[in-house]
Amino acid sequence: MCLAIRALLFDIDGTLVDSNERHVDAWQEAFARVGERFDRAQIHDQIGKGTDMLVPALLPGLDDDAVTRLGEAHGAIFKERHLATVVPFAQAHALLRHVSQRGQKVVLASSASGGELDHYLDLLDARDLVAATTSGDDVEKTKPAPDIVGVALGKLAGVKPAETLMVGDTPYDVEAAAQCGVRTVAVRSGGFADEALTAAGAIAIYDDVAALLAGYEASPLGRSGEA
């Protein structure tokens, strides 16, 4: 027996909106301000994590205050120079609307800041479609720690992890969800290789949310009961 999928947890950056490369730009500038240089690939490989996980992965040994300052610099640069240029991926709103109209709950579960998440709710025209949200501001540790997914599940009264799927673009989405007993359908739109997504445990991979919507009924998200 397969349980019906009653709720979908959506990552935002790289999944619903095309922002990953802009985050790379902002991180490069933030690191450069403290005399540190990383190529784009090094930073991109860490996108999907919040400051608390991303900075130590690239600069191990920094104290908490230094990590916080770098995160604040990145956030300010991203907001000032890049946030207004971020656009939704094609069919992102349509996918969220389709999920909601099927009676499945839509939850946004992102390592982004609360301010960015609020901006994206309007950008995606999703306020009336979303049952709950969780941001990096709500938790002690961001992805790939399970905190964000755990908080999101806690807002879904009566919905079991087995009745929930994550939709994300990074291995960190997959890992965070798995620690909470939630499986992940991955999208390639964030720029991560299939091998990395599969190794993390993704159960299916689609090019983007438009492809996922087009094949929704046959996808893991469209599962409606016994199989």
C-alpha positions as CSV (number, residue, x, y, z in Angstrom):
1,M,0.0,0.0,0.0
2,C,1.2,3.5,-0.8
3,L,-0.2,6.4,1.2
4,A,-1.7,9.3,-0.7
5,I,0.5,12.4,-0.9
6,R,-1.3,15.0,1.2
7,A,1.4,17.7,1.4
8,L,4.3,19.0,-0.7
9,L,7.3,20.8,0.8
10,F,8.8,23.2,-1.7
11,D,12.3,24.6,-1.6
12,I,12.4,28.1,-3.2
13,D,15.8,29.1,-4.5
14,G,16.7,27.1,-7.6
15,T,13.4,25.3,-7.4
16,L,10.6,27.8,-7.8
17,V,12.8,30.9,-8.6
18,D,15.9,31.3,-10.7
19,S,18.2,32.7,-8.0
20,N,21.1,30.3,-7.4
21,E,23.6,32.1,-9.7
22,R,22.7,35.4,-8.1
23,H,23.4,34.0,-4.7
24,V,26.8,32.9,-6.0
25,D,27.5,36.5,-7.1
26,A,26.5,37.8,-3.7
27,W,28.7,35.3,-1.9
28,Q,31.7,36.0,-4.1
29,E,31.5,39.7,-3.2
30,A,30.9,39.1,0.5
31,F,34.0,36.8,0.7
32,A,36.1,39.2,-1.4
33,R,35.3,42.0,1.2
34,V,37.2,39.9,3.8
35,G,40.0,39.0,1.4
36,E,38.8,35.5,0.5
37,R,38.4,34.2,-3.1
38,F,36.5,31.2,-4.3
39,D,35.6,30.3,-7.8
40,R,32.0,30.0,-8.8
41,A,31.8,26.3,-8.8
42,Q,33.1,26.1,-5.2
43,I,30.4,28.4,-4.0
44,H,27.7,26.9,-6.2
45,D,28.3,23.5,-4.7
46,Q,27.3,25.0,-1.3
47,I,24.2,26.9,-2.5
48,G,21.1,25.5,-0.7
49,K,22.6,25.9,2.7
50,G,22.1,28.8,5.0
51,T,25.0,31.0,6.2
52,D,25.5,28.7,9.3
53,M,26.3,25.7,7.0
54,L,27.7,27.4,3.9
55,V,30.4,29.6,5.4
56,P,32.0,26.9,7.6
57,A,32.1,24.6,4.6
58,L,34.3,27.1,2.8
59,L,36.1,28.7,5.7
60,P,36.3,26.2,8.5
61,G,37.5,27.6,11.8
62,L,35.8,31.0,11.7
63,D,34.2,32.0,14.9
64,D,30.4,32.5,15.1
65,D,30.7,36.3,14.9
66,A,32.7,36.2,11.7
67,V,30.3,33.7,10.2
68,T,27.4,36.0,11.1
69,R,29.1,39.1,9.6
70,L,29.7,37.3,6.3
71,G,26.0,36.2,6.2
72,E,24.8,39.7,6.9
73,A,27.1,41.0,4.1
74,H,25.8,38.4,1.7
75,G,22.2,39.2,2.6
76,A,22.7,42.9,2.2
77,I,24.4,42.5,-1.2
78,F,21.8,40.0,-2.4
79,K,18.9,42.3,-1.4
80,E,20.5,45.5,-2.8
81,R,21.8,44.1,-6.1
82,H,20.1,40.9,-7.0
83,L,16.7,40.2,-5.3
84,A,14.8,42.5,-7.7
85,T,16.2,40.6,-10.7
86,V,15.1,37.2,-9.6
87,V,12.2,35.7,-11.6
88,P,10.1,32.6,-11.1
89,F,10.8,29.6,-13.2
90,A,8.2,29.0,-15.9
91,Q,5.0,27.4,-14.5
92,A,6.1,27.8,-10.9
93,H,2.9,29.5,-9.9
94,A,0.8,27.1,-12.0
95,L,2.4,24.1,-10.2
96,L,1.6,25.5,-6.8
97,R,-1.9,26.3,-7.9
98,H,-2.4,22.8,-9.3
99,V,-1.2,21.2,-6.1
100,S,-3.5,23.4,-4.0
101,Q,-6.5,22.7,-6.3
102,R,-5.9,18.9,-6.0
103,G,-6.4,19.4,-2.2
104,Q,-2.7,18.8,-1.4
105,K,-1.2,21.3,1.1
106,V,1.6,23.6,-0.2
107,V,4.4,24.4,2.2
108,L,7.4,26.5,1.4
109,A,10.5,25.2,3.3
110,S,13.6,27.2,2.5
111,S,16.9,28.1,4.0
112,A,16.3,31.7,2.7
113,S,15.8,34.5,5.1
114,G,12.4,35.4,6.3
115,G,12.5,38.6,4.3
116,E,13.4,36.8,1.1
117,L,10.7,34.2,1.6
118,D,8.1,37.0,2.1
119,H,9.3,38.6,-1.2
120,Y,9.0,35.3,-3.0
121,L,5.5,34.7,-1.8
122,D,4.5,37.9,-3.7
123,L,6.7,37.1,-6.7
124,L,5.1,33.7,-7.0
125,D,1.6,35.1,-6.3
126,A,1.3,32.3,-3.8
127,R,-0.1,33.8,-0.6
128,D,-3.5,32.2,-1.2
129,L,-2.0,28.9,-2.1
130,V,0.4,28.2,0.7
131,A,-0.6,26.5,3.9
132,A,2.6,27.2,5.8
133,T,6.1,28.4,5.5
134,T,9.5,27.9,7.1
135,S,12.6,30.0,6.6
136,G,16.2,30.0,7.8
137,D,15.1,32.5,10.5
138,D,12.9,29.9,12.1
139,V,15.6,27.4,13.0
140,E,18.9,26.9,14.7
141,K,20.5,25.0,11.8
142,T,19.6,25.2,8.1
143,K,19.8,22.5,5.4
144,P,21.2,19.9,5.2
145,A,20.3,19.7,8.9
146,P,16.7,18.5,9.3
147,D,15.4,21.5,11.3
148,I,13.6,23.3,8.4
149,V,11.8,20.2,7.3
150,G,11.0,19.3,10.9
151,V,9.4,22.6,11.6
152,A,7.4,22.5,8.3
153,L,6.1,19.0,9.2
154,G,5.1,20.4,12.6
155,K,2.8,22.9,10.9
156,L,1.0,20.1,9.1
157,A,-1.2,18.7,11.8
158,G,-2.2,15.1,11.1
159,V,0.0,14.7,8.0
160,K,2.5,11.9,8.3
161,P,6.0,12.2,6.8
162,A,5.1,9.3,4.5
163,E,2.2,11.4,3.2
164,T,4.6,14.2,2.3
165,L,7.2,14.8,-0.4
166,M,9.9,17.4,-0.7
167,V,10.6,19.2,-4.0
168,G,14.1,20.7,-4.2
169,D,17.1,21.3,-6.4
170,T,20.0,20.5,-4.1
171,P,21.4,17.5,-2.4
172,Y,20.9,19.4,0.9
173,D,17.1,19.5,0.3
174,V,17.2,15.7,-0.1
175,E,19.4,15.1,2.9
176,A,17.3,17.4,5.2
177,A,14.1,15.7,4.2
178,A,15.4,12.2,4.5
179,Q,16.3,12.8,8.1
180,C,12.6,13.5,8.8
181,G,11.4,10.5,6.9
182,V,10.4,12.5,3.8
183,R,11.4,11.6,0.3
184,T,12.4,14.1,-2.3
185,V,11.7,14.7,-6.0
186,A,14.5,16.8,-7.4
187,V,14.7,19.3,-10.2
188,R,17.8,20.2,-12.3
189,S,17.0,23.9,-12.5
190,G,19.4,24.7,-9.6
191,G,22.4,23.4,-11.6
192,F,23.3,20.3,-9.5
193,A,24.3,17.1,-11.3
194,D,22.0,14.1,-11.4
195,E,24.7,12.0,-9.7
196,A,24.7,14.3,-6.7
197,L,21.0,14.4,-6.4
198,T,20.7,10.6,-6.8
199,A,23.5,9.9,-4.3
200,A,21.7,12.1,-1.8
201,G,18.6,9.9,-2.2
202,A,16.3,11.7,-4.7
203,I,13.6,9.3,-5.8
204,A,13.0,11.1,-9.2
205,I,14.6,13.9,-11.1
206,Y,12.8,16.4,-13.5
207,D,14.3,19.2,-15.6
208,D,12.3,21.9,-13.8
209,V,8.9,22.6,-12.3
210,A,7.4,23.0,-15.7
211,A,8.3,19.4,-16.5
212,L,7.0,18.3,-13.2
213,L,3.7,20.0,-13.8
214,A,3.4,18.5,-17.3
215,G,3.9,15.0,-15.9
216,Y,2.2,15.5,-12.6
217,E,-0.3,12.8,-12.5
218,A,2.3,10.1,-13.3
219,S,4.9,11.6,-10.9
220,P,5.4,10.7,-7.3
221,L,3.6,13.9,-6.4
222,G,0.4,12.8,-8.1
223,R,0.1,9.6,-6.1
224,S,-3.5,9.5,-4.8
225,G,-3.7,6.2,-3.0
226,E,-3.0,2.5,-3.2
227,A,-0.5,1.3,-5.9
